[in-house]
């Protein structure tokens, strides 16, 4: 038998019953009896929908274990901050992250407490808050990218180049649909 279901998060782990942690096809972590209990007009859509959440949860758990000082959600906010040509307004960051204004405010507050960002009133609208990255944030991003590039390659090594291209295209289509 392989490693336990709640092992160290490495690819290739086995469940206690000896199956892959990420079985395919089907729901991640569900056996045939559990799958048979689920009825849907288009089972592939339901499976895909559920797997999006299950994979996201698993990735977040893996990342939270590897990240030092910040959470996965804080890391995503830091990445999104780097995509703006100038310090964004809080509501712009919230939109880019796909979260509420309130959630963005909490993320920014935590990142500010840790020294990764600062906030400043917008010169054109004193009520609006601009989020600025600090030198610490930029240093962290550089060191993280170097240290974890192999982890990302390992995660996606399960997909061929062609599958990766199709996967990325399908994700973008779904994202665009959800943003309508």
Backbone as a chain_set.jsonl record, in Angstrom:
{"seq": "XXXXXXXXXXXXXXXXXXXXXXXXXXXXXXXXXXXXXXXXXXXXXXXXXXXXXXXXXXXXXXXXXXXXXXXXXXXXXXXXXXXXXXXXXXXXXXXXXXXXXXXXXXXXXXXXXXXXXXXXXXXXXXXXXXXXXXXXXXXXXXXXXXXXXXXXXXXXXXXXXXXXXXXXXXXXXXXXXXXX", "coords": {"N": [[0.851, -1.172, 0.0], [0.443, 2.31, -0.683], [1.419, 5.671, 0.28], [-0.422, 7.399, 2.865], [-3.721, 8.812, 2.493], [-3.749, 11.406, 3.509], [-1.126, 12.281, 3.22], [2.154, 13.613, 2.541], [1.575, 15.283, 0.423], [2.747, 14.793, -2.04], [2.974, 14.04, -5.541], [1.617, 11.054, -7.02], [0.803, 9.685, -4.811], [-0.968, 7.203, -2.933], [-4.264, 6.091, -2.09], [-5.652, 4.774, 1.017], [-6.785, 2.389, 0.116], [-5.209, 1.764, -1.977], [-5.624, 2.968, -4.417], [-5.181, 5.643, -6.848], [-4.608, 8.946, -5.612], [-5.664, 10.985, -7.097], [-7.886, 9.885, -8.899], [-8.821, 8.822, -12.201], [-11.05, 8.23, -14.875], [-13.595, 10.193, -13.193], [-14.913, 11.261, -9.988], [-12.72, 12.974, -7.904], [-11.3, 11.079, -5.458], [-13.616, 9.545, -4.926], [-15.256, 6.385, -4.761], [-16.475, 3.678, -6.925], [-19.051, 2.934, -6.013], [-19.913, 5.215, -4.655], [-19.894, 6.966, -6.785], [-21.91, 5.841, -8.357], [-24.131, 6.519, -6.915], [-24.613, 9.099, -7.527], [-26.605, 11.023, -9.564], [-27.032, 12.658, -12.594], [-28.021, 14.839, -15.279], [-25.972, 15.297, -17.222], [-23.313, 13.641, -16.629], [-20.562, 14.058, -16.975], [-20.285, 16.839, -16.871], [-21.053, 17.372, -14.221], [-19.12, 15.873, -12.855], [-16.817, 17.243, -13.67], [-17.345, 19.774, -12.621], [-17.381, 19.255, -9.839], [-14.761, 18.278, -9.542], [-13.25, 20.563, -10.066], [-13.547, 22.05, -7.7], [-12.545, 20.204, -5.812], [-9.891, 19.805, -6.687], [-8.971, 22.436, -6.474], [-9.167, 22.805, -3.683], [-7.32, 20.883, -2.82], [-4.956, 21.8, -4.02], [-4.731, 24.246, -2.686], [-4.317, 23.383, -0.062], [-1.849, 22.035, -0.372], [-0.212, 24.177, -1.191], [-0.469, 25.952, 0.992], [0.944, 24.538, 2.909], [3.517, 24.679, 1.887], [4.098, 27.392, 1.616], [5.663, 30.09, 3.289], [4.977, 32.318, 5.846], [2.847, 33.543, 4.442], [-0.527, 32.993, 3.165], [-2.087, 30.874, 0.658], [-4.119, 32.325, -0.624], [-3.326, 34.941, -0.066], [-0.933, 34.955, -1.472], [-1.908, 34.673, -4.103], [-3.233, 37.131, -4.323], [-1.0, 38.804, -4.213], [0.274, 38.097, -6.588], [-1.664, 38.943, -8.419], [-1.606, 41.691, -7.913], [0.797, 42.315, -9.101], [0.163, 42.33, -11.761], [-0.928, 44.686, -12.561], [-0.418, 47.835, -14.194], [-0.021, 50.092, -12.662], [-0.314, 50.957, -9.167], [-3.2, 49.344, -8.061], [-6.672, 50.191, -7.422], [-8.54, 49.255, -4.517], [-10.999, 47.986, -5.172], [-10.443, 47.193, -7.784], [-8.454, 45.276, -7.444], [-9.956, 43.397, -6.007], [-11.819, 42.646, -7.999], [-10.091, 41.544, -9.934], [-9.08, 39.383, -8.531], [-11.373, 37.976, -8.176], [-12.987, 38.123, -5.927], [-14.875, 39.377, -3.094], [-15.211, 42.857, -2.171], [-14.913, 43.178, 0.568], [-13.502, 40.811, 1.281], [-11.143, 41.278, -0.138], [-10.24, 43.515, 1.216], [-9.627, 42.387, 3.712], [-7.542, 40.613, 2.965], [-5.633, 42.46, 2.037], [-5.201, 43.917, 4.376], [-3.958, 41.964, 6.011], [-1.668, 41.438, 4.476], [-0.507, 43.93, 4.579], [0.057, 44.164, 7.317], [2.102, 42.33, 7.439], [4.031, 43.525, 5.975], [4.129, 43.43, 3.184], [2.597, 44.98, 1.477], [1.522, 48.396, 1.011], [-0.885, 50.963, 1.69], [-2.572, 53.675, 0.096], [-4.283, 56.758, -0.205], [-6.176, 57.49, -3.102], [-5.098, 59.946, -5.398], [-7.015, 61.297, -6.874], [-9.457, 60.658, -5.813], [-10.141, 60.721, -2.684], [-11.467, 58.908, -1.099], [-11.056, 56.452, -2.22], [-8.895, 53.609, -2.204], [-5.565, 52.874, -2.871], [-3.441, 50.142, -3.627], [-0.216, 49.296, -2.919], [2.714, 47.539, -3.758], [5.497, 46.431, -1.791], [9.115, 46.595, -1.416], [9.785, 44.283, -0.062], [7.732, 42.553, -0.845], [8.28, 42.28, -3.578], [10.85, 41.092, -3.468], [10.15, 38.708, -2.174], [8.464, 37.538, -4.094], [10.28, 37.008, -6.19], [12.074, 35.188, -4.965], [10.299, 33.148, -4.281], [9.371, 32.262, -6.803], [11.718, 31.169, -7.903], [12.264, 29.144, -6.04], [10.05, 27.446, -6.147], [9.456, 26.658, -8.726], [9.978, 24.076, -9.712], [8.088, 22.569, -8.303], [5.689, 23.382, -9.482], [6.116, 22.474, -12.089], [6.162, 19.745, -11.568], [3.549, 19.231, -10.649], [2.042, 19.731, -12.978], [3.111, 17.893, -14.699], [1.678, 15.656, -15.205], [0.198, 16.126, -17.409], [0.335, 16.205, -20.961], [2.007, 18.363, -23.358], [0.118, 19.116, -25.256], [-2.288, 18.451, -23.93], [-2.062, 20.229, -21.797], [-2.299, 22.679, -23.118], [-4.937, 22.485, -24.084], [-6.276, 22.242, -21.647], [-5.684, 24.738, -20.418], [-6.938, 26.432, -22.256], [-9.611, 25.578, -22.013], [-10.099, 26.232, -19.334], [-9.92, 29.031, -19.484], [-12.09, 29.602, -21.144], [-14.23, 28.752, -19.515], [-13.89, 30.515, -17.366], [-14.326, 32.972, -18.675], [-17.011, 32.606, -19.354], [-18.216, 32.512, -16.841], [-17.805, 35.106, -16.067], [-19.604, 36.55, -17.484]], "CA": [[0.0, 0.0, 0.0], [1.206, 3.557, -0.782], [1.286, 6.627, 1.375], [-1.796, 7.64, 3.285], [-4.49, 9.838, 1.798], [-3.362, 12.706, 4.058], [0.328, 12.239, 3.294], [2.913, 14.856, 2.442], [1.162, 16.091, -0.707], [3.523, 14.503, -3.237], [2.251, 13.355, -6.604], [1.8, 9.622, -7.031], [0.368, 9.07, -3.562], [-2.052, 6.232, -3.026], [-5.242, 6.101, -1.017], [-5.477, 3.571, 1.838], [-7.196, 1.205, -0.625], [-4.233, 1.504, -3.029], [-5.937, 3.726, -5.625], [-4.544, 6.947, -6.98], [-5.25, 10.034, -4.888], [-6.426, 11.695, -8.112], [-8.312, 8.877, -9.861], [-9.392, 9.322, -13.447], [-12.014, 9.322, -14.781], [-14.475, 10.156, -12.036], [-14.703, 12.267, -8.961], [-11.503, 12.817, -7.134], [-11.479, 10.496, -4.137], [-14.842, 8.774, -4.745], [-15.196, 5.056, -5.356], [-17.546, 3.405, -7.881], [-20.353, 2.928, -5.335], [-20.277, 6.614, -4.416], [-20.198, 7.546, -8.093], [-23.202, 5.322, -8.813], [-25.191, 7.192, -6.165], [-24.802, 10.451, -8.07], [-27.344, 11.039, -10.817], [-27.07, 13.987, -13.21], [-28.313, 14.778, -16.715], [-24.693, 15.127, -17.899], [-22.406, 13.261, -15.554], [-19.242, 14.662, -17.19], [-20.33, 18.21, -16.376], [-21.065, 17.31, -12.765], [-17.787, 15.429, -12.423], [-15.878, 18.35, -13.894], [-17.685, 20.822, -11.658], [-16.905, 18.826, -8.523], [-13.305, 18.172, -9.563], [-12.679, 21.909, -9.969], [-13.483, 22.377, -6.272], [-11.672, 19.269, -5.108], [-8.515, 20.114, -7.064], [-8.639, 23.736, -5.868], [-8.947, 22.58, -2.25], [-6.076, 20.123, -2.658], [-3.855, 22.706, -4.341], [-4.596, 25.225, -1.605], [-3.703, 22.695, 1.081], [-0.438, 21.818, -0.697], [0.473, 25.474, -1.194], [-0.415, 26.493, 2.356], [2.014, 23.84, 3.62], [4.819, 25.092, 1.348], [4.324, 28.827, 1.752], [6.075, 30.573, 4.602], [4.571, 33.67, 6.192], [1.584, 33.965, 3.828], [-1.429, 31.933, 2.724], [-2.26, 30.776, -0.79], [-4.952, 33.444, -1.086], [-2.494, 36.14, -0.017], [-0.005, 34.807, -2.585], [-2.643, 34.988, -5.333], [-3.428, 38.583, -4.327], [0.284, 39.419, -4.547], [0.477, 37.89, -8.026], [-2.593, 39.823, -9.123], [-1.088, 43.051, -7.781], [1.902, 42.505, -10.053], [-0.347, 42.401, -13.137], [-1.403, 46.039, -12.838], [0.67, 48.742, -14.573], [0.156, 51.031, -11.551], [-1.02, 50.422, -7.994], [-4.643, 49.314, -8.302], [-7.64, 50.505, -6.37], [-8.968, 48.044, -3.818], [-12.049, 47.28, -5.915], [-9.823, 46.575, -8.956], [-7.817, 44.052, -6.964], [-11.042, 42.455, -5.701], [-12.34, 42.13, -9.269], [-9.071, 40.707, -10.573], [-8.98, 38.141, -7.736], [-12.67, 37.288, -8.168], [-13.468, 38.076, -4.549], [-15.627, 40.56, -2.69], [-14.46, 44.009, -1.658], [-14.624, 42.858, 1.974], [-12.418, 39.809, 1.316], [-9.929, 41.936, -0.599], [-9.805, 44.385, 2.307], [-9.0, 41.533, 4.713], [-6.264, 40.158, 2.424], [-4.714, 43.606, 2.021], [-4.858, 44.225, 5.774], [-2.979, 40.962, 6.474], [-0.424, 41.662, 3.741], [0.054, 45.178, 5.096], [0.62, 43.845, 8.629], [3.322, 41.553, 7.225], [4.985, 44.363, 5.266], [4.178, 43.147, 1.752], [1.924, 46.051, 0.746], [1.104, 49.605, 1.715], [-2.072, 51.545, 1.073], [-2.534, 55.136, -0.008], [-5.495, 57.347, -0.79], [-6.045, 57.859, -4.503], [-5.012, 61.411, -5.482], [-8.207, 61.844, -7.525], [-10.636, 60.337, -4.999], [-9.571, 60.42, -1.359], [-12.171, 57.768, -0.495], [-10.555, 55.232, -2.866], [-7.646, 53.132, -1.62], [-4.637, 52.231, -3.797], [-2.628, 49.108, -2.988], [1.15, 49.363, -3.45], [3.61, 46.486, -3.276], [6.737, 46.913, -1.176], [10.332, 45.882, -1.829], [9.696, 42.946, 0.539], [6.837, 41.782, -1.708], [9.012, 41.98, -4.817], [11.891, 40.106, -3.126], [9.486, 37.441, -1.883], [8.009, 36.975, -5.363], [11.441, 36.489, -6.911], [12.594, 33.989, -4.297], [9.291, 32.095, -4.378], [9.375, 31.729, -8.165], [12.901, 30.323, -8.056], [12.203, 27.983, -5.138], [8.899, 26.559, -6.357], [9.235, 26.371, -10.142], [9.95, 22.627, -9.88], [6.813, 22.058, -7.783], [4.669, 23.614, -10.506], [6.375, 21.539, -13.193], [5.778, 18.405, -11.11], [2.088, 19.152, -10.629], [1.495, 19.683, -14.328], [3.769, 16.858, -15.497], [0.681, 14.635, -15.539], [-0.406, 16.512, -18.686], [1.226, 16.444, -22.095], [1.959, 19.757, -23.82], [-1.175, 19.297, -25.925], [-3.322, 18.456, -22.886], [-1.914, 21.471, -21.039], [-2.861, 23.752, -23.946], [-6.389, 22.316, -24.075], [-6.702, 22.532, -20.275], [-5.62, 26.191, -20.235], [-7.981, 27.035, -23.098], [-10.911, 25.255, -21.414], [-10.229, 27.046, -18.123], [-10.184, 30.413, -19.876], [-13.47, 29.652, -21.642], [-15.123, 28.679, -18.364], [-13.75, 31.772, -16.643], [-15.038, 33.99, -19.45], [-18.462, 32.329, -19.23], [-18.616, 32.891, -15.484], [-17.717, 36.553, -15.942], [-20.703, 37.181, -18.266]], "C": [[0.897, 1.235, 0.0], [1.021, 4.418, 0.446], [-0.178, 6.851, 1.705], [-2.417, 8.775, 2.499], [-4.053, 11.224, 2.244], [-1.851, 12.787, 4.215], [0.95, 13.603, 3.093], [2.596, 15.67, 1.192], [1.948, 15.841, -1.981], [2.645, 13.798, -4.267], [2.534, 11.859, -6.523], [1.403, 8.946, -5.732], [-0.789, 8.109, -3.832], [-3.004, 6.422, -1.852], [-5.008, 4.859, -0.171], [-5.856, 2.291, 1.099], [-6.26, 0.904, -1.788], [-4.504, 2.246, -4.319], [-5.195, 5.042, -5.662], [-5.319, 7.985, -6.191], [-6.121, 10.829, -5.847], [-6.86, 10.699, -9.183], [-8.909, 9.524, -11.098], [-9.908, 8.146, -14.218], [-12.852, 9.189, -13.524], [-14.211, 11.288, -11.088], [-13.428, 11.964, -8.222], [-11.878, 12.238, -5.776], [-12.747, 9.696, -3.912], [-14.695, 7.406, -5.407], [-16.412, 4.837, -6.258], [-18.938, 3.432, -7.247], [-20.829, 4.352, -5.077], [-20.626, 7.303, -5.724], [-21.574, 7.111, -8.588], [-24.367, 6.018, -8.126], [-25.499, 8.581, -6.714], [-25.491, 10.351, -9.424], [-27.391, 12.463, -11.342], [-27.362, 13.84, -14.687], [-27.032, 14.595, -17.549], [-23.642, 14.894, -16.83], [-21.018, 13.878, -15.719], [-19.202, 16.088, -16.67], [-20.277, 18.227, -14.851], [-19.708, 16.888, -12.226], [-16.777, 16.561, -12.552], [-16.102, 19.455, -12.882], [-17.135, 20.473, -10.283], [-15.382, 18.773, -8.478], [-12.625, 19.528, -9.503], [-12.513, 22.278, -8.496], [-12.504, 21.484, -5.522], [-10.202, 19.529, -5.428], [-8.088, 21.434, -6.439], [-8.353, 23.573, -4.376], [-7.612, 21.874, -2.005], [-4.869, 21.011, -2.944], [-3.634, 23.731, -3.233], [-3.935, 24.594, -0.39], [-2.216, 22.458, 0.837], [0.345, 23.118, -0.615], [0.592, 26.039, 0.22], [0.677, 25.82, 3.181], [3.39, 24.323, 3.168], [5.13, 26.564, 1.583], [4.732, 29.164, 3.18], [5.565, 31.996, 4.749], [3.256, 34.128, 5.571], [0.75, 32.745, 3.447], [-1.495, 31.913, 1.202], [-3.075, 31.95, -1.319], [-4.177, 34.761, -1.055], [-1.485, 36.121, -1.17], [-0.687, 35.163, -3.899], [-2.88, 36.491, -5.429], [-2.131, 39.29, -4.71], [0.592, 39.254, -6.041], [-0.417, 38.84, -8.817], [-2.143, 41.279, -9.04], [-0.001, 43.327, -8.815], [1.427, 42.626, -11.492], [-0.863, 43.785, -13.518], [-0.224, 46.933, -13.228], [0.961, 49.8, -13.507], [-0.601, 50.471, -10.356], [-2.54, 50.492, -8.189], [-5.451, 49.847, -7.116], [-8.079, 49.189, -5.745], [-10.02, 47.283, -4.614], [-11.501, 46.632, -7.19], [-9.139, 45.268, -8.572], [-8.878, 42.992, -6.67], [-11.579, 41.828, -6.981], [-11.36, 41.181, -9.928], [-8.938, 39.371, -9.845], [-10.283, 37.346, -7.732], [-13.242, 37.138, -6.779], [-14.231, 39.364, -4.23], [-14.683, 41.662, -2.216], [-14.013, 43.737, -0.223], [-13.469, 41.864, 2.108], [-11.095, 40.414, 0.882], [-9.362, 42.819, 0.511], [-9.101, 43.566, 3.383], [-7.633, 41.028, 4.24], [-5.222, 41.277, 2.477], [-4.275, 43.955, 3.439], [-3.788, 43.265, 6.29], [-1.627, 41.166, 5.78], [0.277, 42.935, 4.213], [0.714, 44.932, 6.458], [1.952, 43.111, 8.508], [4.367, 42.323, 6.416], [5.093, 44.138, 3.769], [3.525, 44.239, 0.9], [1.746, 47.267, 1.651], [-0.154, 50.1, 1.02], [-1.927, 53.062, 1.082], [-3.845, 55.608, -0.621], [-5.201, 57.705, -2.245], [-6.011, 59.38, -4.612], [-6.252, 62.065, -6.085], [-9.482, 61.626, -6.719], [-10.123, 59.858, -3.641], [-10.26, 59.237, -0.662], [-11.648, 56.438, -1.036], [-9.164, 54.903, -2.333], [-6.809, 52.437, -2.689], [-3.74, 51.283, -3.01], [-1.263, 49.09, -3.675], [1.981, 48.219, -2.887], [4.882, 47.118, -2.727], [7.928, 46.151, -1.765], [10.313, 44.461, -1.273], [8.835, 42.032, -0.328], [7.572, 41.358, -2.98], [10.115, 40.947, -4.569], [11.274, 38.73, -2.897], [9.053, 36.76, -3.177], [9.136, 36.35, -6.154], [11.947, 35.206, -6.278], [11.596, 32.84, -4.371], [9.322, 31.448, -5.751], [10.542, 30.77, -8.364], [12.773, 29.035, -7.247], [11.112, 26.984, -5.512], [8.591, 26.249, -7.812], [9.131, 24.863, -10.37], [8.638, 22.032, -9.378], [5.705, 22.235, -8.814], [4.86, 22.669, -11.689], [5.918, 20.134, -12.811], [4.261, 18.238, -11.115], [1.536, 18.948, -12.031], [2.161, 18.646, -15.223], [2.815, 15.723, -15.867], [0.037, 14.902, -16.897], [0.658, 16.665, -19.76], [1.127, 17.918, -22.479], [0.608, 20.052, -24.461], [-2.314, 19.352, -24.901], [-3.27, 19.745, -22.073], [-2.517, 22.637, -21.811], [-4.386, 23.691, -23.955], [-6.956, 22.675, -22.705], [-6.745, 24.042, -20.034], [-6.714, 26.891, -21.037], [-9.368, 26.789, -22.503], [-11.138, 26.08, -20.145], [-10.584, 28.486, -18.483], [-11.61, 30.569, -20.385], [-14.469, 29.622, -20.49], [-15.09, 29.98, -17.56], [-14.52, 32.888, -17.366], [-16.55, 33.833, -19.329], [-18.979, 32.787, -17.859], [-18.601, 34.402, -15.295], [-18.811, 37.285, -16.727], [-21.837, 37.599, -17.37]], "O": [[1.973, 1.228, 0.598], [0.543, 3.974, 1.49], [-1.062, 6.528, 0.912], [-1.714, 9.598, 1.912], [-3.993, 12.137, 1.42], [-1.351, 13.297, 5.217], [0.354, 14.625, 3.431], [3.28, 16.657, 0.92], [1.824, 16.617, -2.929], [1.714, 13.068, -3.927], [3.577, 11.449, -6.013], [1.642, 7.75, -5.564], [-1.485, 8.213, -4.842], [-2.606, 6.854, -0.77], [-4.254, 3.974, -0.575], [-5.324, 1.222, 1.402], [-6.459, -0.072, -2.512], [-3.695, 2.17, -5.243], [-4.653, 5.501, -4.657], [-6.545, 7.919, -6.106], [-7.194, 11.298, -5.469], [-6.272, 10.664, -10.263], [-9.436, 10.636, -11.043], [-9.246, 7.109, -14.224], [-12.808, 8.153, -12.86], [-13.389, 12.166, -11.352], [-13.111, 10.805, -7.952], [-12.668, 12.823, -5.035], [-12.954, 9.199, -2.805], [-14.091, 7.281, -6.473], [-17.281, 5.704, -6.349], [-19.894, 3.898, -7.866], [-22.007, 4.662, -5.259], [-21.542, 8.125, -5.775], [-22.315, 7.907, -9.165], [-25.463, 6.101, -8.682], [-26.534, 9.165, -6.395], [-25.004, 9.668, -10.325], [-27.753, 13.381, -10.607], [-26.998, 12.834, -15.295], [-27.028, 13.805, -18.493], [-23.147, 15.834, -16.207], [-20.361, 14.191, -14.726], [-18.2, 16.51, -16.091], [-19.535, 19.013, -14.261], [-19.204, 17.467, -11.264], [-15.981, 16.802, -11.645], [-15.144, 20.012, -12.345], [-16.496, 21.303, -9.637], [-14.777, 19.179, -7.486], [-11.533, 19.643, -8.947], [-11.457, 22.764, -8.092], [-11.728, 21.959, -4.693], [-9.357, 19.48, -4.534], [-6.973, 21.549, -5.931], [-7.391, 24.148, -3.865], [-6.87, 22.231, -1.09], [-3.881, 20.985, -2.209], [-2.496, 24.045, -2.883], [-3.08, 25.213, 0.242], [-1.404, 22.659, 1.74], [1.432, 23.162, -0.04], [1.647, 26.549, 0.598], [1.274, 26.451, 4.054], [4.325, 24.373, 3.968], [6.293, 26.941, 1.731], [4.217, 28.598, 4.144], [5.722, 32.799, 3.83], [2.604, 35.018, 6.118], [1.248, 31.62, 3.41], [-1.014, 32.833, 0.54], [-2.742, 32.509, -2.364], [-4.358, 35.605, -1.933], [-1.215, 37.159, -1.774], [-0.111, 35.875, -4.722], [-2.741, 37.068, -6.507], [-2.159, 40.271, -5.452], [1.112, 40.172, -6.677], [0.032, 39.468, -9.776], [-2.289, 42.023, -10.009], [0.106, 44.436, -9.337], [2.214, 42.991, -12.365], [-1.197, 44.024, -14.678], [0.858, 46.806, -12.654], [2.064, 50.343, -13.456], [-1.449, 49.593, -10.522], [-3.094, 51.56, -8.449], [-4.97, 49.934, -5.986], [-7.996, 48.134, -6.375], [-9.944, 46.059, -4.72], [-12.041, 45.62, -7.638], [-9.234, 44.274, -9.291], [-8.718, 41.829, -7.039], [-11.773, 40.614, -7.043], [-11.754, 40.127, -10.427], [-8.707, 38.34, -10.478], [-10.302, 36.182, -7.334], [-13.907, 36.146, -6.478], [-14.222, 40.314, -5.012], [-13.517, 41.419, -1.905], [-12.877, 44.029, 0.15], [-12.574, 42.044, 2.934], [-10.048, 40.11, 1.454], [-8.15, 42.863, 0.718], [-8.081, 44.003, 3.916], [-6.676, 41.013, 5.013], [-4.086, 41.07, 2.903], [-3.104, 44.254, 3.673], [-2.825, 43.69, 6.928], [-0.575, 41.079, 6.414], [1.506, 43.003, 4.241], [1.806, 45.436, 6.719], [2.824, 43.249, 9.366], [5.47, 41.823, 6.197], [6.046, 44.602, 3.142], [3.869, 44.399, -0.272], [1.811, 47.174, 2.876], [-0.45, 49.7, -0.106], [-1.264, 53.645, 1.939], [-4.434, 54.924, -1.458], [-4.107, 58.166, -2.572], [-6.824, 60.049, -3.975], [-6.518, 63.242, -5.842], [-10.474, 62.327, -6.918], [-9.718, 58.704, -3.495], [-9.697, 58.64, 0.256], [-11.783, 55.407, -0.377], [-8.363, 55.794, -2.049], [-7.288, 51.511, -3.343], [-3.333, 51.575, -1.885], [-1.18, 48.888, -4.886], [1.958, 47.959, -1.684], [5.287, 48.201, -3.148], [7.758, 45.189, -2.514], [10.774, 43.533, -1.937], [9.173, 40.865, -0.523], [7.486, 40.204, -3.398], [10.294, 40.03, -5.369], [11.798, 37.717, -3.36], [9.246, 35.556, -3.345], [8.97, 35.274, -6.729], [12.221, 34.234, -6.983], [11.993, 31.683, -4.508], [9.301, 30.222, -5.86], [10.375, 29.688, -8.928], [13.136, 27.96, -7.724], [11.242, 25.795, -5.221], [7.565, 25.635, -8.105], [8.283, 24.417, -11.142], [8.128, 21.082, -9.972], [4.877, 21.343, -9.0], [3.892, 22.13, -12.226], [5.353, 19.416, -13.636], [3.753, 17.203, -11.545], [0.67, 18.101, -12.25], [1.807, 18.533, -16.396], [3.118, 14.919, -16.748], [-0.594, 14.016, -17.473], [1.744, 17.187, -19.506], [0.26, 18.637, -21.981], [0.025, 21.112, -24.235], [-3.199, 20.202, -24.999], [-4.309, 20.292, -21.703], [-3.177, 23.494, -21.223], [-5.053, 24.72, -23.847], [-7.992, 23.334, -22.609], [-7.728, 24.562, -19.507], [-7.341, 27.833, -20.551], [-10.207, 27.691, -22.489], [-12.243, 26.569, -19.91], [-11.454, 29.089, -17.855], [-12.267, 31.566, -20.087], [-15.442, 30.376, -20.488], [-16.127, 30.482, -17.128], [-15.265, 33.646, -16.746], [-17.277, 34.82, -19.216], [-20.054, 33.378, -17.754], [-19.32, 34.922, -14.441], [-18.925, 38.507, -16.638], [-22.834, 38.139, -17.847]]}, "num_chains": 1, "name": "protein.A"}
